[in-house]
Amino acid sequence: MKEKLLKIASEAPLKKKFEIIEITESKGNGYTIYIESLEGILIDDCAAMSKYIFEQLPEDTNIELTVSSAGIDKPLRAPIQFQKNIGRKIEVKTTDGKKHIGTLTNYNKESLTLQIEGKNKTTKELVLEQNIIKQVKVKLF
């Protein structure tokens, strides 16, 4: 069912360009589809996608479906999320257990670049290769 939902959701005719970040499955027949757009995701976008998906499924399909924005509190996974958060402070955990906090200034499929504030208002640039990045989150506070 997950693959079927992914296929249908990716064809949804929303009024903006969007990407599916992930689909999660919960107990029973519950599914949550997380979507993102550079323009932001509104509740109307989620409702339109949900309606579209149900229109494409057979009437006797028994699932509980939630469509949601990826949320700023969730780890960044897709390129669109990194692009949307350029200029924001992020926290990067690397495979060696280190934590780096800085402003995201650049992102590509090979690496991301942080501007890190040092002492006496100095800044330094840190480039982290994608293969050593374990998790990235927007720093909320």
C-alpha positions in Angstrom: 0.0 0.0 0.0 2.9 2.3 0.8 4.2 2.1 -2.8 0.7 2.7 -4.2 0.2 5.8 -2.0 3.6 7.1 -3.1 2.7 6.7 -6.8 -0.7 8.4 -6.4 0.7 11.2 -4.2 3.5 12.0 -6.6 0.9 12.6 -9.3 -1.3 14.9 -7.2 -2.1 18.1 -9.2 -1.3 20.6 -6.5 -1.0 24.3 -7.4 2.7 24.4 -6.4 5.7 22.2 -7.0 6.2 19.8 -4.0 8.2 16.8 -3.0 7.3 13.8 -0.9 9.7 13.6 2.0 8.5 10.3 3.4 5.6 8.0 4.0 5.3 6.4 7.4 3.1 3.5 8.4 1.4 3.2 11.8 -0.5 0.5 13.5 -3.5 -0.8 11.6 -4.0 0.9 8.3 -2.6 4.3 9.2 -0.3 6.2 6.9 1.2 9.7 7.0 2.6 11.4 3.9 5.0 14.2 4.6 5.4 16.8 1.8 7.4 20.0 1.3 7.6 22.9 -1.1 9.9 25.9 -1.4 6.7 28.0 -1.1 5.7 26.3 2.1 2.8 23.8 2.6 -0.6 25.1 3.7 -3.4 23.1 5.2 -5.3 23.5 1.9 -2.4 21.7 0.1 -2.6 18.8 2.5 -6.4 18.6 2.2 -6.2 18.7 -1.6 -3.6 15.9 -1.7 -5.6 13.8 0.7 -8.8 14.3 -1.3 -7.0 13.4 -4.6 -5.5 10.2 -3.1 -8.9 9.0 -1.8 -10.4 9.7 -5.2 -7.8 7.4 -6.9 -8.2 4.5 -4.5 -11.0 1.9 -4.7 -14.1 2.8 -2.6 -13.6 -0.2 -0.3 -10.1 0.9 0.7 -9.9 1.0 4.4 -7.0 3.3 5.5 -6.5 6.2 7.8 -4.5 8.8 5.9 -2.8 12.0 7.1 -1.0 14.4 4.8 1.3 16.9 6.6 4.2 19.3 5.9 7.5 17.8 6.9 7.7 20.1 9.9 10.6 22.3 11.1 11.2 20.0 14.1 11.9 16.9 11.9 15.4 16.1 10.5 16.1 17.5 7.1 16.3 14.7 4.5 15.4 15.9 1.0 17.3 18.5 -1.1 14.2 20.8 -1.1 14.4 21.0 2.7 18.0 22.1 2.7 17.4 24.7 0.0 14.4 26.0 1.9 16.6 26.4 5.1 19.6 28.2 3.6 20.3 31.2 5.9 18.9 29.4 9.0 20.8 28.1 11.9 21.1 24.3 11.8 22.6 21.5 14.0 24.5 18.8 12.2 25.5 15.5 13.8 28.3 13.6 12.1 29.2 9.9 12.1 32.1 10.6 14.4 29.7 11.8 17.1 30.5 15.5 16.8 27.8 18.2 16.7 28.2 21.3 14.6 25.9 24.4 14.9 26.0 27.1 12.3 24.1 29.0 9.6 23.5 26.9 6.5 25.1 28.9 3.6 25.3 26.3 0.8 24.0 22.8 0.0 24.6 20.3 -2.8 24.5 16.6 -3.2 28.1 16.2 -2.1 28.3 18.6 0.9 26.8 21.4 2.9 28.5 24.5 4.2 28.0 26.1 7.6 29.1 29.5 8.7 30.1 29.1 12.4 30.4 32.0 14.8 33.6 32.0 16.8 34.8 34.1 19.7 35.1 37.9 19.2 32.5 37.8 16.5 34.7 36.0 14.1 33.2 33.5 11.7 34.6 30.4 9.9 33.3 28.3 7.1 32.9 24.6 7.6 32.2 22.3 4.7 30.8 18.8 5.7 30.8 16.0 3.1 27.4 14.2 2.9 28.9 10.8 3.6 29.8 11.9 7.2 26.5 13.5 8.0 24.3 11.5 10.3 21.5 14.0 11.0 20.6 17.6 10.3 17.9 19.6 12.1 16.9 23.3 12.1 18.0 24.8 15.4 14.9 26.2 16.9 16.4 28.0 19.9 
